[in-house]
Amino acid sequence: MAIFEEVKEIITKYIKIDADKITLESRLNEDLDADSIDVADVVMDIEEKYGFEFSDEDAENIVQIKDLVRVIEERK
């Protein structure tokens, strides 16, 4: 499964949204209506799945889904 598809699957565990509506350009807060707890849950799930921790800088720069995918690709 592609990273983007895996990230969408993780997001839909915490945010009630149809996975088909999530794009790489989707903004977590504005488009997906995620609050800070939702984002923290998504980040922790990704860290567990891929076996790394987001740096504080990485976490602060996550705005769109593509930002999550980029960090995963860099750390894999």
Secondary structure as UniProt FT lines:
FT   HELIX           3..14
FT   HELIX           19..21
FT   TURN            24..25
FT   TURN            28..32
FT   HELIX           36..50
FT   HELIX           56..60
FT   HELIX           65..75
//
